Amino acid sequence: MKETRTIEFKENVTNTFLKTVSAFSNYDGGMIFFGVDEYGAKRHYNG
């Protein structure tokens, strides 16, 4: 799986997290996966 306009991977929660959520809510929605790197590999999440 890879990132698209409606799929976003977040390895960690950062300051840009709210911008991502806002962008998804203002667009057509989508899914944000936590604990997954930009290549779709599962990572340990420390949120």
trRosetta pair geometry for C-beta under 8 A, 3 or more apart (Angstrom, degrees):
i j d omega theta_ij theta_ji phi_ij phi_ji
1 7 7.0 -103 169 156 111 157
1 40 4.6 157 72 -131 76 138
2 7 7.7 113 104 90 38 129
2 39 7.5 -35 -113 -153 82 40
2 40 5.9 -82 -86 -41 46 125
3 7 5.6 -155 -138 98 46 86
3 8 5.9 44 -136 -113 107 42
3 9 5.7 -104 -74 5 103 94
3 38 6.6 -40 -21 -158 131 70
3 40 7.9 -153 -34 -61 67 87
4 7 4.7 54 36 32 86 96
5 27 7.3 -140 165 165 99 152
5 28 8.0 47 129 41 110 110
5 30 7.2 -136 124 -90 55 141
6 24 7.7 102 -139 -135 55 96
6 27 7.8 -149 -94 112 74 129
6 28 6.6 -49 -96 82 112 102
6 29 6.9 31 -142 99 103 60
6 30 3.5 -161 -163 -112 63 103
6 31 6.8 52 148 16 78 72
7 30 6.1 -142 -60 -175 34 109
7 31 5.5 -2 -114 63 69 93
7 33 7.2 12 -170 -7 87 109
8 20 5.8 175 149 -169 166 125
8 24 7.0 -108 2 -69 133 127
8 30 6.6 77 -4 126 94 132
8 31 7.3 -173 31 95 68 50
8 32 4.8 -18 71 -112 103 75
8 33 7.2 -180 89 23 50 71
9 32 7.9 162 -92 -161 16 58
9 33 5.2 -24 -112 67 64 103
9 36 4.2 -96 -147 101 107 102
9 37 6.3 28 141 110 135 16
9 38 5.7 171 75 -101 124 34
9 39 8.0 -91 70 34 166 27
9 40 6.4 -133 -74 -86 152 47
10 13 6.6 51 154 -83 132 50
10 14 7.7 -148 -157 10 108 89
10 17 6.8 65 -139 -109 152 91
10 20 7.2 164 -72 81 125 170
10 32 6.0 19 -4 179 118 101
10 33 6.9 170 27 83 72 49
10 34 5.2 -27 76 -107 102 61
10 35 7.8 23 89 -5 69 34
10 36 7.2 59 49 53 40 75
11 35 6.9 48 -144 -135 43 18
11 36 6.7 -110 -85 80 59 27
11 37 4.7 29 -79 -96 118 62
11 38 7.4 -54 -32 -28 110 68
11 43 5.1 15 -142 54 93 152
11 45 7.7 -163 179 -99 45 77
12 45 7.3 165 -100 -138 53 71
12 46 7.2 -12 -119 57 97 78
12 47 7.2 168 -153 -85 60 79
13 17 5.0 8 -157 -70 77 151
13 34 7.2 -6 -57 -130 88 119
13 47 4.9 75 -2 -128 122 104
14 17 5.7 151 59 -33 51 90
15 18 7.8 -45 175 21 46 96
16 19 4.9 -53 -164 39 66 119
16 20 6.1 71 139 -26 82 98
17 20 5.7 -58 -155 33 32 111
17 21 6.5 28 152 -15 67 106
18 21 5.5 -50 -144 38 37 112
18 22 6.1 40 155 -20 67 106
19 22 5.7 -54 -145 39 29 113
19 23 6.2 32 155 -21 64 107
20 23 5.8 -54 -146 35 29 111
20 24 6.4 26 156 -16 63 107
20 32 6.4 104 135 -108 123 135
21 24 5.9 -57 -149 38 29 109
21 25 6.3 23 156 -15 65 110
21 32 7.0 -54 -87 -25 73 157
22 25 5.9 -60 -144 40 29 107
22 26 6.1 18 160 -11 66 113
23 26 6.0 -64 -143 44 26 104
23 27 6.1 21 159 -18 65 113
24 27 5.9 -60 -140 38 28 107
24 29 6.1 42 167 -150 87 29
24 30 4.7 -108 -143 43 110 105
24 32 6.7 -110 -36 -45 164 107
25 29 7.1 33 -109 -96 39 60
27 30 7.0 12 81 -16 121 114
33 36 4.4 5 120 22 116 137
34 45 5.3 63 144 -118 98 150
34 47 6.6 -16 -178 -44 140 144
35 42 6.4 11 135 -159 95 69
35 43 5.4 -156 -176 71 60 71
35 44 6.7 -53 -146 178 103 10
35 45 3.3 -75 -83 -45 101 114
36 40 6.1 -12 179 -145 115 34
36 41 6.8 155 -158 74 68 33
36 42 6.0 -39 -103 -102 74 45
36 43 6.4 161 -102 18 18 88
37 40 7.2 -46 71 23 68 18
37 41 5.0 -4 39 56 110 89
37 43 5.3 88 -39 -30 91 128
